[in-house]
């Protein structure tokens, strides 16, 4: 135990050095919520790691969702949209909390032969380090939590970290399939001790890695197909990798973070994405007046409307400068030229355009907010009542991390680029169907809303038929464009895979542009967090967000990324 305590102190200390050398960061070592050495058990550490992993994915997923229009990005210039300091929380979750806690847990778990504890940590560690590479590029790994012998850990190459993640997944599979009577964790918040599904998940993350490296690894497609042929990966909604939130408000606040931020006594705080709401409600034919028929069956689950109209829309009482200032402004030329929606949408979908950096008007009880999926809010039954603390499902939502539907879309992508267009269509439709199934299951969490407006089986069938017809009628890369947009809709709640797909393919190529006519180049990777770049002598901050991660070999210019 004395050896463990020494290692724990060195590990936490070195993690702090990755973050900052300033005295204000000393509280990271004495976090009152952290596990202390005298309380340390593998189960205590694993409980903490599982929540840290969920919050890390929430934050990284929001960043990816904002730049890909799944959520609103409220800054006009990409270089300034995400300052280094704004990324410090994500970096701390990864290094000072999660990876440090996994390292400390492994010491105890190894001594006790708790192999499945270690296996769960290995899966979450693999997923985390891959995500860090996807967003930041080269980052510390092998020296990241090595103790006081190295106060300035150097960055590993993204490719080597990906290789390390694959090794972790192989080791995790061995730990999950152990037959030496290893003790199970007290709490498995993801799969409830179903080790066969954990093995499927590990193989599924390999699929994610092969899809992401297909541009730089000639063997990736064959490796992807080998796993698909083997069939031992997540294939159904009940195998989805997700974290379930609760309804407790304080000590601790166990609610979905988006619910906690938007279901308050003063109404909603965040703005929904006009691009996503418009695509789901108005991208198909004949649906400008009524929801469903040809609109997306998931829309009432994703979004809750607090008001029946939006100022400036044709169904409204007119523009309102106080609550929606853009409703009295002319449409920007680049929006008009591209025939993009601007400012307001029909049917009461009140959000913001990409890059809208207006202030905060008195619209908290008017604008559209998160619905029952995945945030655990209200199902939209057209009552248009304001949200409040505890309304809807009271925050009992999920963080979707990696889902069976996502694998269907990755299969569609791989088939498309292998010129198997009919297979790509089939996989896409499978993914949409799983997404709708998963979303509609959240109707039971609505807290008493009128469910007579739930989509019918006919609504779902009609939507799938229309997507199929559009795909069949599309020419050239318009098939990929449709696939991409449907993939993005299915990723609502976590935009990590949308951000990766967008950089791999450049699609969708008709996303709503930034309100700023010249916002600068799209973010090919995020600037390093300040706590890392400012305090490590072995790192130099990036000069631009145009630096690409190792698997992105697409052109610097001329590539069809939208601004």
Secondary structure by P-SEA (a helix, b strand, c coil): caaaaaaaaaaaaaaaaacccccccccccccccccccccccaaaaaaaaaaaaaaaaaaaaaaaaaaaccbbbcccccccccccccaaaaaaaccccaaaaaaaaaaaaaaacaaaaaaaaaaaaaaaaaaaaacccccccccccccccccbbbbccaaaaaaaaaaaaaaaaaaaaccccccccccccccccaaaaaaaaaaaaaaaaaaaacccccaaaaaaaaaaaaccccccccccbbbbbbcccccccccccccccccccccccccccaaaaaaaccccccccccccccccccccccbbbcccccccccccccccccccccccccccaaaaaacccccccccccccccccccccccccccccccccccccccccccccccccccccccccccccccccaaaaaaaaaaaaaaacaaaaaaaaaaaaaaaaaaaaaccccccccccccccccaaaaaaaaaaaaaaaaacccaaaaaaaaaaaaaaacccaaaaaaaaaacccccccccccccccccccccccccaaaaaccccccccccccccccccccccccccccc
